[in-house]
Amino acid sequence: MDAADTKGRTIVNPTIKDEVTFETTAEESGGEVTVLDIKLMPEGENALHYHKNHDETFTAKEGNLGLKLGKDDTKILQPGQSHTVKAGEVHAFYNPGSKPIVFRVELRPGSEGFENALRIIYGLARDGYANDKGVVKGLTNNALLAEMSDMSLPGVIFKILTPLLKFLAARGRKNGRLDELLDTYCR
C-alpha cells in the first residue's frame, strides 16, 4: 500500500510524518468504538480542544505520551498507562520526548466523521493543502473538518467565531465541497 493512500488502514501525513492506523472503525464496531494507533513524531502535538459527543481513552504503547488537561494540568502516560477524557473536557496530546511514540486512542461511541476527518486532513496535506505544521488551508475546509470530527476549540474567540464556522460548514455542504472531500479521500 502507498503510504500516502488515505483510504487504507494506515495513513501518513507527509508534512509532519505522523501515522494513524485504523484498528477498529465505527462501521466495524456497529458504532460502538473507533480505535486508532497513532505514531507521533518528536515535538508533535495538537491544539487544546474538546468533543461534545464522545469520550477518548488514550493509552501509551511505545514511549511516553503527554496529555494537556485543561489550561494548566498535564499528565505523562508511560507505556501501558491510560487516561480517559470525557466528552466536553478540554485536552490535547503531545510527544514530550526526542523519539517517535506510539499510542492508542479509543473513541466511545465510535465516530465515522472523526475517521473521515483524519483521512481528509492527511490527504489534503499530501496534496499540498496544509502548512508545514500540518494545518489544513482554507476556512471552509477547517469548518467542515471541525464539524465532522466533533472538535471545538475552547475560549471566547472560538465562541465568537462559531456562527461563522457553522455558516461556512453549511455552505461547504451545500456547494458540494464536503462530497468532494469525501469522494477524494474517503470513498
SVG drawing of the C-alpha trace seen along z (x, -y; Angstrom):
<svg xmlns="http://www.w3.org/2000/svg" viewBox="-27 -37 42 42">
<polyline fill="none" stroke="black" stroke-width="0.4" points="0.0,0.0 1.2,-3.5 2.0,-5.3 0.1,-8.4 -3.1,-6.4 -5.8,-7.9 -8.2,-5.0 -6.1,-2.3 -5.8,-1.1 -2.7,-3.2 -2.5,-6.8 0.6,-9.0 0.7,-12.8 3.6,-13.6 4.0,-17.1 4.5,-16.1 5.3,-12.4 2.7,-11.2 0.9,-7.9 -2.6,-6.7 -3.7,-3.1 -7.4,-2.3 -7.5,0.7 -11.3,0.7 -13.7,-1.6 -17.1,-2.8 -18.6,-0.8 -16.9,2.4 -18.0,2.0 -21.6,1.0 -20.9,-2.5 -19.6,-1.4 -16.0,-2.4 -13.3,-3.8 -9.8,-2.5 -6.7,-4.2 -3.0,-3.6 -1.0,-6.8 2.7,-7.3 3.6,-10.8 6.9,-12.4 9.1,-14.3 7.6,-17.7 4.3,-16.5 1.1,-17.8 -2.4,-19.0 -4.2,-22.1 -6.3,-22.2 -9.9,-21.1 -12.9,-19.2 -15.5,-16.9 -19.2,-17.2 -20.2,-13.7 -17.6,-11.2 -15.1,-10.2 -11.4,-9.5 -9.2,-7.0 -5.5,-7.5 -3.1,-4.6 0.7,-4.9 2.2,-2.0 5.8,-2.9 7.4,-5.9 5.7,-8.4 2.6,-10.3 1.9,-13.8 -1.6,-14.9 -2.7,-18.5 -5.8,-18.5 -7.4,-21.9 -5.3,-25.0 -2.9,-24.2 -2.8,-20.4 -0.5,-17.9 -0.1,-14.2 2.6,-11.9 1.5,-8.4 4.1,-5.7 3.7,-2.6 0.6,-0.6 -0.9,-3.6 -4.3,-5.0 -6.4,-8.1 -9.9,-8.8 -11.0,-12.3 -14.8,-12.7 -16.9,-14.5 -16.7,-18.2 -13.3,-18.1 -10.6,-20.3 -7.5,-18.3 -4.6,-17.9 -1.8,-15.3 1.9,-15.8 5.2,-13.9 7.4,-15.0 10.4,-13.1 13.0,-13.1 11.9,-9.9 8.7,-8.9 6.0,-7.5 3.0,-5.2 -0.3,-5.5 -3.8,-4.2 -6.9,-6.3 -10.4,-4.8 -13.4,-7.0 -16.7,-5.9 -19.1,-6.0 -17.2,-5.4 -17.2,-8.2 -17.1,-7.8 -16.9,-11.6 -13.8,-11.7 -12.2,-8.9 -13.1,-10.7 -11.8,-14.0 -8.4,-12.3 -8.3,-10.8 -9.2,-14.2 -6.6,-16.1 -3.8,-13.7 -4.9,-13.7 -5.0,-17.4 -1.5,-17.5 -0.4,-15.0 -1.8,-17.2 -0.1,-20.4 -3.2,-22.0 -1.6,-22.2 1.1,-24.3 4.4,-23.0 2.8,-22.1 0.1,-20.0 -2.7,-22.6 -5.2,-22.4 -5.6,-25.6 -9.0,-27.2 -11.7,-28.3 -14.4,-26.2 -12.2,-23.1 -11.5,-23.7 -15.1,-24.4 -16.2,-21.1 -13.4,-19.2 -14.2,-20.6 -17.9,-19.7 -17.0,-16.2 -14.6,-15.4 -16.8,-16.9 -13.9,-19.1 -14.3,-22.5 -11.7,-24.9 -12.1,-26.4 -12.1,-30.1 -14.0,-33.3 -12.6,-33.8 -13.8,-30.4 -17.3,-31.1 -17.4,-34.3 -16.3,-32.5 -18.7,-29.5 -21.6,-31.0 -19.2,-31.9 -17.8,-28.3 -21.3,-26.8 -22.2,-29.0 -19.1,-28.0 -19.7,-24.3 -23.3,-24.6 -22.2,-26.4 -19.5,-23.8 -22.1,-21.0 -24.5,-22.9 -21.9,-23.7 -20.6,-20.2 -17.2,-20.7 -17.9,-18.1 -18.9,-15.5 -15.8,-16.4 -13.6,-15.8 -15.3,-12.6 -15.1,-11.3 -11.4,-12.2 -10.1,-11.0 -12.6,-8.6 -14.6,-6.6"/>
</svg>
